Amino acid sequence: WVSHQLNGQWTEPVSLASPLNTIANEGADAFSYYGSHLYLYLTLCNREDGKGMCDIYISMYDSEGEWTEPKNLGAPINSEFTEANAFFDRSQNILYFISNRPGGLGRRGRTNEASFDVWFSQLNSDGTWTEPKNLGNKINTPDTEAKVFFDPATGWMFFSSDGHREKGKADIFKVKRLGIESWGEIIPVEAVNSEGNDLYFSIPEGADYAFFSSDVEGVDNIYMVPLSEIYSEMELTARKNYYLANPTPAVPAVGDLAKAYKNRFCAGMISPKPVSHQPDLINTIYFSLDSAVITEQEEKVLESWVKWLKDNPGEKVELKGHTDNLGDATYNLILSMKRADNVKYWLIKKGVKPEQVFTAYYGLTRPVEPNEPKTGNPKNRRVEITVIE
C-alpha cells in the first residue's frame, strides 16, 4: 500500500495492485537505484515460482511510471528455506537479508525450523550474486534478527533482534560497519525501544526523521522519531552533506503516535531551498491529460538540463510534480508522483547522477492558473525544475 504526505497530513492508503499485489502475502522491503533504474525489493510468499515459503523478488519502475512483474532473485539468494527483509547498499553493492537457512546461529524450535539470522551477498559486475554469508555472532544470536537498514552517510546499520534484548520482546539496535565483515559495538536505539516488539527501522531520503513499527499499544502501528534522537550532532552533519541514491517515492501511512513519542514527533520533509543562480533554461515540463509520458517536444527541453547537470556535477535539482483538478486528490497525487519520477528516471537514464535529482509531489494543490470545471487546465499538468542548495 502507499500513502503520501500532503500539507502535513497523510492521504488515505491506496493499494499498489497488480502486479505487485496478489491474494498471497507481500512485503515492500526497500527501494534502490542500480545503474539508471529504480528497483523495489520485495518479500513475496507462497508464489508458484518460489523456492521456499517466502523469497526475495525485485521489480523495476519503468518509463511509463509502472512497476514491472516481480522477478525472483533465484539462487544463491533464495533457497528452499525462507528469505525476507532485503536491503541493498548501493555504496558497496551488498544485499542484506534475513533467512532461516542452514549455517546460521538461530536455534531450532518444535517445528525444527531455525530462527532468522542476517545474511549478506555482494552483486558482481556481471549481475550475479556471491554465495551468501552469515554476518556472524557479533550481529546474530540464537534468537531472531530481522529487517536491516544501512545508512551509507554515517556507516551505521540498524536491525531488530530479540536476542540482543534491551527492553521488550524485539528491540532495534545500531552497529557501525568497520569493514565488509567487521562491525563495532552493538548499541540499543533507546529513543525507539519499548516493552513491545520494535521493528522495521528506516530513514526516508532527505528526511530528518526515521520510521519504525511497534506494538507497544497492543497493535502494530508505524511511528516517527527525529534523527536528532538517533544520531550525534557530528553524524547529523554528515547526513546533511550526503545525498542517498536510494529515493523513496512512497512511504507507508503513519499510525497514531504512542504517548511516549508525542513530544518527539517530527512532521514534514526537509524542503530544499532554491538557489539564486538558476540557469537560463526552460524549467517546466508539460504533460497530456491524465498522462505521465514525456513527449518528444519535452525531451528536447530535458536534453538541455542533462547537459547543464553534467557540466555542473555539484549542482542539484528538485522536480516538482503537479496536476490539474480532474479526479480526486489521491489520484492526482499519485499522478504527480509518476510525472516527477518519470522525469527523474529520464534524466538519470541520460547520464545524470541520481544524487543530483530530488523529487516532490503536490498533486492538484498548486495550480499556476485556474482550472476549468470540466477540462482542468493544461498549464497545471506539469513538472517544475528548480536548482536547490
RATABEL-V751765 format. One record per backbone hydrogen bond with DSSP energy under -1.0 kcal/mol. CO is the residue of the C=O (numbers start at 0). NH is the residue of the N-H. If there is no record, write none. Layout:
# RATABEL-V751765
co = <CO | CO>
nh = <NH | NH>
This chain:
# RATABEL-V751765
co = <1 | 3 | 5 | 8 | 13 | 16 | 24 | 26 | 29 | 31 | 33 | 36 | 37 | 38 | 39 | 40 | 40 | 41 | 42 | 43 | 46 | 52 | 53 | 54 | 55 | 56 | 57 | 58 | 59 | 61 | 65 | 70 | 73 | 81 | 83 | 86 | 88 | 88 | 92 | 93 | 94 | 95 | 96 | 97 | 98 | 106 | 108 | 112 | 115 | 116 | 117 | 118 | 119 | 120 | 121 | 123 | 127 | 132 | 135 | 141 | 143 | 145 | 148 | 150 | 150 | 154 | 155 | 156 | 157 | 158 | 159 | 160 | 169 | 170 | 171 | 172 | 173 | 174 | 175 | 178 | 181 | 181 | 186 | 187 | 188 | 188 | 196 | 198 | 201 | 203 | 207 | 209 | 210 | 211 | 212 | 213 | 214 | 220 | 222 | 224 | 225 | 226 | 226 | 231 | 232 | 233 | 234 | 235 | 236 | 238 | 244 | 250 | 257 | 258 | 260 | 272 | 275 | 278 | 282 | 284 | 287 | 294 | 295 | 297 | 298 | 301 | 302 | 303 | 304 | 305 | 306 | 307 | 311 | 315 | 316 | 317 | 318 | 319 | 320 | 327 | 328 | 329 | 330 | 331 | 332 | 333 | 334 | 335 | 336 | 337 | 338 | 339 | 340 | 341 | 342 | 343 | 344 | 345 | 346 | 347 | 352 | 353 | 355 | 357 | 359 | 361 | 362 | 371 | 375 | 376 | 377 | 379 | 380 | 381 | 382 | 383 | 385 | 386>
nh = <13 | 10 | 8 | 5 | 1 | 20 | 44 | 42 | 40 | 38 | 36 | 33 | 60 | 31 | 58 | 28 | 29 | 56 | 26 | 54 | 49 | 45 | 82 | 43 | 72 | 41 | 70 | 39 | 67 | 64 | 61 | 57 | 77 | 99 | 97 | 95 | 92 | 93 | 122 | 88 | 120 | 86 | 118 | 83 | 116 | 114 | 111 | 108 | 144 | 98 | 134 | 96 | 132 | 94 | 129 | 126 | 123 | 119 | 139 | 106 | 161 | 159 | 157 | 153 | 154 | 176 | 150 | 174 | 148 | 172 | 145 | 170 | 197 | 160 | 188 | 158 | 186 | 156 | 183 | 181 | 177 | 178 | 173 | 189 | 191 | 192 | 214 | 212 | 210 | 206 | 226 | 224 | 201 | 222 | 198 | 220 | 217 | 213 | 211 | 209 | 228 | 229 | 230 | 235 | 236 | 237 | 238 | 239 | 240 | 241 | 32 | 2 | 260 | 261 | 263 | 388 | 277 | 280 | 384 | 382 | 290 | 298 | 299 | 301 | 302 | 305 | 306 | 307 | 308 | 309 | 310 | 311 | 314 | 387 | 357 | 385 | 359 | 383 | 361 | 331 | 332 | 333 | 334 | 335 | 336 | 337 | 338 | 339 | 340 | 341 | 342 | 343 | 344 | 345 | 346 | 347 | 348 | 349 | 351 | 350 | 355 | 356 | 316 | 318 | 320 | 364 | 322 | 375 | 371 | 379 | 380 | 381 | 286 | 321 | 284 | 319 | 317 | 274>
